């Protein structure tokens, strides 16, 4: 029996990994899995060696403060992988954790094939890292076709597979009457999957809801949570005691809620692509502590945070970052769009034109699983 160890570092990576593993399970019944994963992989029957929460860190300062803990987790993970002795180490995103593990594993057992899904964003910062990847990565799966040139340059095997969040999903309708008031329009809110993100963005978004409720009475506000942070968000939402705010984590319901929304306010990250794919107009918000922001500004090469804006080199989707990420600015931006439907239509049109460039010919999960399958049979 072939073995695959699936290595993720946060909920979004767990979700991406599950799309590929789900496809592999459909085509291969003879693969044994073990992982560092979360709820999505768990639902596929893939056991995790520990809770994903234990390694979900964000930002330079939080990494520094948890350095000893992270080093221990890296070493523990490496030991577990070596003991499992997989044919393939399939790592997904979170490069500061997953690639450090992959490098150590490869140095101990070069026979283990290393496939990394979601290339580190070398086009944003630290392009020189690519040379190092060549020493321990056998194959890189790219979400965006413009990334190929960076890996081709160093003769690293790579395949553009497209982004799985842009795949057309089975649309299963659920009765939502117990969640939302059908007479009200929906605004979807995404406060992030990591605790450190949610801690900063949730209070700002709650204040935004307060401002909206002072001026309007026709909106429902739905927070899209993860299994990891739903309890925290629910506890905070209870404190405001509004009857037009709900929190959901079920993926099928989240997808239906999003597609029924008139607008979305989202933290910067992969979830913004889901919003774009659902053809929902949006704005991007993000805030971090001053030290982290200073370091990022010093190191990062790109002007924008959102991938749609980065590809176009202009602001298609408005970004409210740092000082601009406050309840009043979010309120002003959202209301401006809601009062100008032609602007929302233009954003959706521009976004759709961009998505055509980054969608795979079939599906990301199919193409990624095909690469993994080839390594299993080689």
N, C-alpha and C positions, 0 to 999 in steps of 0.2 A: 504494500500500500504506500502510495506517495504521501508526502507530508508537506504542508505549507504553514509557516508561522506568519500570522498577520499582525503587523506592528503599527499601531496608531498612537496619537498623543493627545487627542482632544475629540469632543463629540462630532465636529464636522468631518474629521478624518475617519472616524468610526462609520459615519453615514456613507461617505464616499467608498470606503473599503467594502461595505456590505453590498453595494450594487454589483461589484465585480465578483465577490464570493457567491452571491446569489446566482449569477450566471454560470459560474464554474460548477456549482452544485447541480444545476439543471443538466449539465453536459457530462459531469464526471461523478460517479457515486463511490469512487475508490480513493478519495482523498481524505486524509486525517488533518484536522485543523487545531491549532492552539493560537492564542492571541494575547496582545494587550489591547483590549477593545472595550466597547461600551454596549449600550442597549440594542443598537441595530445589529451588531454581529451576534450578540447573545440570542436575539430572536431567530437567527439562522442556526442556532445550536452550536455556535463557536464559543468555547469557554475562554475566559480571560484569566490570566495568572494573578491579576489583582485589579482593584477598582480603578477605572480610568481617572477618577477625581484626584487620585494620589499624585498624578504627574501633570495635571492641567495647570500650567503656569503661563502668564503672559507678561511681557514687558521686561526691560533690562533689570530694573531694580528688584522685581519679585524673583527673577532668576538668580540674581546675586544673593538675595536673602535666603533662598532655598537651595544654594549651590551644593551643600553637603548632602542634602536629602536627594537632589537630582542625581548626583554622582552615585549614590548608593542604589538608586532605582535603575540607573544605566547598567551598573555591574550585576545587579540581581537579574535584570532582563537578559543580559548577555549570557549569564550562566544557565538560565532557563532555556534559552534558544539552543545553546550548545548541547544541553542534555536532551532536548526534544529531537535534535539532529534532523532538521527539515531538509527537503530537497530545495525548497525556495523560501527565502525570507522576503516577504512582500510588505514593504514599508510604505506608509501613506502619510504625506504631508508632515507637519511639525518637525522640520529638519534639525532643529537644535537638539531634539531628543532622538528621533528615529535614525538619523544619519550617523550620530555618534555611536549608537548601538550597532548599526550595520557595519561601520568601520571596524569596530572591535571584533564582531563576529567573523568578518571576512579574514582578519589577521589570524584568528585562532583556527578557523576551518575554511580554507579557500574553496572547498568543494561546494559549499552552500551558495547557490545562485542568488544574487541580490537584485531585486527589481523594485525600483522606487516610483511611486505614483504621486503625481503633483510635483513637478520640478521646483526646486528652491528658486525664489524670485531673483535670479541673478541680474535680471534687467532692471531691478529696483536698487540693489546694492550688492557689494562684494562679488563682482563678476569673476574675480580671480579664483573663487572657490571651485569653479568648474574643473580646473586642473586636478584638484585634490580628489574629486568624485571619481575620476577615471581609475584611481587605485583600488576602489572597493565596490563600485557599482557596475553590474553587468548590463543593466538596461534601465532607461528612464522613460516613463510614460508621461507625455506632455498634454496639458489641458488646452494649450493655445499654440497654433501653428507658427506664430512669430518667434517662439522659443527655440525652434530647431537649430537656428544658426549658431547659438551659443554652444550647443552640444556637438553639432557637426564639426565645429572648429577644432575640438579636442578629440575627435573620433570616438565619441562615446555613443554606444548603441542607443537609439531613441526612436520612439514612435509617437506621432501625434494621434491621440485618441479622442480628443474633444472633451467637453465637460459633461459629466453625468447629470448634473443638475439641469442641463438643457434638454434632456431626453423627454419625449412625450410619455406621460404616465397614464396608467389606466385610471379612468375617471369614474370612481365609485361614489355615487351620491348617498349622502347621509342626511337624515332629518336633523336640522340644526335649530329647530324652534325652541329647544330647551336651553340653547346657548345664547342666541341672539334674538333681539326684537326685529322681526321681519319688516317692520315699518321704518326701520332706521338704516342708514348707509353705514358700511363697515370701513374703518380705518385700521389697517394691520400695523402692529408695532413689534419691532425686533430689537431687544435690548442686549443681545449677545448670548453666547453659550458658555463663556468662561465667567467664573465668579467675579474676577477683577473687572471685567467689562460691565457686567450687570450691576455691580455695586455703584459704579459711576453713572451709567446711563439711565438706570431705572428711576431714580428720583427726578431726573430732568424730564423724562417722558411722563411721569405722573403729574408734574407741574404743568406740562404742556396740555394734558387732558383737562386739568382744572381750568386753564385759560379757554380751552375750546368749549367747555360746558358753561362757562359764563356768557358766551356769545351765541352758542348754537344748542339746539336740542334734538337734532336729527341724526346724530352719529353714535354708532357702537364702536368701542375701542377694544380690540382683541390683541393681547400679548401672545406671541408665538414663543413658547418656552421649550426647553429640552427636558428630558427626564431628570437631568441633573439639577436644574435650577427652578423647576416648576413650583416647588413648595416655598422657596424663598420669595419668588415673585407673587405668589398667591397671598402670602403673609403680608407683604408690603401693600398690595392692592386692597386688602381688607381694611387697612387703616384709613383709607380715603372714603370708604363707604358709598361709592357711586354705584348706581344700578345699571350703568351702561358700559361696564368694564368687565371683561372676562379673560381668563388665562387658559390656554390649551397646549397640549404637548403631543396628542395623537397625530401622527404624520398624515393620515388620510383626511382627517378633519382640518388640519392646518392647510393642506393643499386646497381644499374646497373653500375654506374661509378666505384664503388669499385670492383665489380666482373670482370670488364674489365681492372683493374690496373695491372701493373707489380710489383709494390711495394707500401708500405704505411709507412708514418712517423706519429706516433700517440702519443698524450699525454697519460700518464698512466691513466687507468680507464676502465669503462665497454665497451667503444667503441672498445677496443683492442680485445674483444671477437668476435665482429662482423667481424673484419678483419680476425681473425683466422678462423671463420666459413666460410668465403668466400674463404678460402685457398689462401690468399695473404700474401707473406712474408713481414716482417715489422721490424721496430725498435721502441722502446719506448723512449720518451723524457719527461722530467719534470724538472721544476725549480720553486723554491719559494724564498721568501726573507730569509735572513740569520737567523733571529730570529725564524721564523717558522721552518726552516730546523733543527736548533739546538734543538728545542723542540721535533720535530718528531724523530730525531736520538736518543734522550735521552729516549723516551717513547716506540718506536716501537720495537717489538721483531723479526720481519722478516728481512731477509737479502735483499729481493727483493721487487720491487714495483708491478710487473705484476703478475696476478693470475696464469698464466701458469707456470711461473718460481717458484712461491711460492709452488705450488702443487708438482713440480718436484724437488724442493730444488737445482736447478741449472739453469744457464742462457740459456734457450732455445731461447728466444727472447732478443737480446741485449738491455740493458737499459743505456741511457745516462742521468744521473741525476746530477743536480746542475752544478758544474764546467764543467763537460763533455757535458752538454747541451748547446752547442754553434754551430754556423753555420759550422765551419770548421770540427768539430768532426762528425756532422751529415752528411756532405758531404763525408768525408772519409768512414764512415760506409756504406752509401747507395751505393757509387761507388764500394766498395769492394764486396758487395753482387751482384750488377748488373754484375760485371765482373766474378763472380763465381756462375753460375747458380746451380751447384751441392749443394752449401750451402743453397740456397733458397729452393731447393727440400727437403733437409734434415730437415730444419726448419718446413716446411709444414707437413712432415711425423710425426715428433715428436709432433707437435701441435695436429694433428688429433688423435693420440693415446691418448693424454691427454683429448681431448674433449669427447671422448667416455665415460670417467669416470664421466663427469659432465653433461651429457645430460639426461633428464628425459625419461621415457619409452614412454610416449605419447607426450605431450607438456607442457611446464611450465604454459602457460595460462590456459590450460584445467585443470591441476591438482590444480592450485591455485584457479581458479573459483569454482572448486568442493568443496574445503574446505570452501570458503565463502558461497556457497549455503547451505552447511550442517548447518552452523550457522544460516542462515536465516530461515531454516525450523525447527530448534530445539526449 
